[in-house]
Each structure stands twice: as structure tokens, then as C-alpha cells.
Amino acid sequence: MVNEFEIKKQICDIGKRIYNRGMVASNDGNISVKISDNEFLCTPTGVSKGFMTPEYICKVDATGKVIQANPGFKPSSEIKMHMRVYKERPDVKSVVHAHPMYATGFAIAGIPLTQPIMPEAVIALGCVPIAKYGTPSTEEIPDAVSEYVQYFDAVLLENHGALTFSDSLLSAYHKMESVEFYAQLLYISKQLGGPKELSEAQVQRLYEIRRQFGMTGKHPANLCPNNKEGKPSCHNCGNCGGKNGGCSSGNGASEELVKSITAKVIKELGL
């Protein structure tokens, strides 16, 4: 088992990566790692994530109460958001929050990342919805994020930034990279006249590849309410949803057409 000091070093390394890639400015962003059912390591508030050393890292319990912190350091003010994710997703071992330029731009514009434009993004992320705006350091953000935690591993925060979570620190960080790359490509393609989206059948084939890979986490391939019912998936409805209604179809496709496409995909895959 990796000891706490090594995990603290890993958190500092990821902090440097986030800072060096321009995903945060000044003292923005926060990172946490679950080390036991009631122990979590997290970055402190008020420090640059690009210049941390292990002694900066704090330890808190499942309520966000400090277990250990060196003088001059206290946990991130956004720790409530992290704790809500851990509470509602027992499979999650790490949470990363940052303000990547393009993804945050979409969050500010109120545009979720739902367009299927490249296979890697469809397989790795599925959709990236937007959680409604909440005041930082309050319960408003955890409550907003809670709408999507059971359906996705990445969420945009309205007028704020992005949040990713996974079963390891490196995986949570990689999801943040993927969200930003997806957003950047989508932005560029829009400037070039608009992206040519993958078809519903192509999306379904990618979903099946993900299932065959046995990839962990939450994803529309497994959980999208519409996808389960043979209706257009999140990628095509343009309205990623959470607990209060799931996904709603918005492209006017008939159920018979969707069933026909699904049947063809299943036949092609030999299932």
C-alpha cells in the first residue's frame, strides 16, 4: 500500500501539471484523495497548486473536519463539494477541480459538452453536463453536482469550472485533461463551420466498445436512461440530466427509427 507521504507527493505532482497546463490561475483549484473510509488528503486553501510540497497537504474526515494540518494551512474551501462526491460515489478515490480555459468557457456560456465529435471522448467521457451555479464554499455547489454524480465522471460547473472524479488520482486528472481537450476541439470545430457529429449508430458502437473494455466509472453507455430504453442517448438529445428526469430526447427522432438503428448495430457487432 502506498504510504501517505507518497500520496501527498502525487497530489503535489498533479497540482503542478494542472498549473503548468494553464488549467488554474493563482490559487485556484483543489485536489483530494480518499485514503480510508473516514480519511481524505486534500490541497489547502489559498496556495498555488503549482508550488505545493507535501507538508502543504491537509487531512480531513468525511465531514471535512480537519484531522491534521500543518500551521498556516487549512483545507480547501471547496472540500464540501469533494465530500459530497465521495459520499454518493463509493467507487471514487479521487476528485479534481480546476478551471481549464475552454471547458470553463463552455460552462460560462451554459453549453454542456454533449456533441459526439471524436471516438476517444465518447468512450472515455460520454457527456459532460453542466451543474447549475452555486456559491463557492457553500452547500449550493454540492447540491448542484449531486444531480449528476450517479450518471457521469465529469461535470462542468456553471460560471465556475470543471469537476472530475475517478477510482484513482491519475485517472481523475486524466479525465480533466480529456474534458479540456474535448472542449478545445469542439470550440475549434465550431469556428470552422460546425462539427460533423458521429451518428447515433456510431455512438452506440463506441458505447459497446466501452462495455467490452470493462471500463470503470459512470457513463451513458451503462446509465443513460434514454439509452437503456432504446431512445437517443445523451449525446444526441443535447440535454444531459440527473436525478430529476434523466435525459430528455430533443432531436425529434422516432422510437421506431432508434430501435431500427439499435438492431442494426447489434447485428453488426454479432451480439
Secondary structure, 3 states (H helix, E strand, C coil): CCCHHHHHHHHHHHHHHHHHCCCCCCCCCEEEEEEECCEEEECECCCCCCCCCHHHCEEECCCCCEEECCCCCCECCCHHHHHHHHHHCCCCCEEEEECCHHHHHHHHHCCCECCCCCHHHHHHCCCECEECCCCCCCCHHHHHHHCCCCCCCEEEECCCEEEEEECCHHHHHHHHHHHHHHHHHHHHHHHCCCCCCCCHHHHHHHHHHHHHHCCCCCCHHHHCHHHHCCCCCHHHHCCCCCCCCCCCCCCCCCHHHHHHHHHHHHHHHCC
